[in-house]
Amino acid sequence: MNEFIGFTFIIIGALFDLFGCIGLIRLPDLYNRLQAATKCVTLGTCGILLGSLIIFGLTAAGMKAFLCALFILITSPTSAHALARASHIAGVKLWEGSVVDKLKEDTEKK
């Protein structure tokens, strides 16, 4: 039963990784691509690692999978935020269809 649940998490995680990769190709600008990379790939990779944890249990391999998932959950959103903010400050343009630019609004208020 644990193997079935673990493989289910692995398959769902692989699908999220696939959707994230498709988003990297299909989305129009850096900020949207960064969103796809951060959300989908983080969730997908953590799903794969959670499935590995369920399959291996509380062994050394399972604990390594848990620690890797925890590291990804902490570092991926932080690095994506830093990259997006630095890109915006450096002048990377938003897509023409973008509706809101909150960082520009916040900097103009000051």
Long-range contacts (C-beta under 8 A, 24 or more apart in sequence): 2-54, 2-55, 2-57, 3-55, 5-51, 5-54, 6-51, 6-52, 6-53, 6-54, 6-55, 7-51, 7-55, 8-51, 9-47, 9-48, 9-50, 9-51, 9-54, 10-47, 10-48, 10-51, 10-52, 12-44, 12-47, 13-43, 13-44, 13-45, 13-46, 13-47, 13-48, 13-49, 13-50, 13-51, 14-44, 14-47, 14-48, 15-44, 16-40, 16-41, 16-43, 16-44, 16-47, 17-41, 17-44, 17-45, 17-48, 18-44, 19-44, 20-44, 28-95, 28-97, 29-92, 29-93, 29-94, 29-95, 29-98, 30-84, 30-87, 30-92, 31-84, 31-87, 31-88, 31-92, 31-94, 31-95, 31-98, 32-95, 34-80, 34-83, 34-84, 35-80, 37-80, 38-76, 38-77, 38-80, 41-76, 42-72, 42-73, 42-76, 42-77, 45-69, 45-72, 46-72, 46-73
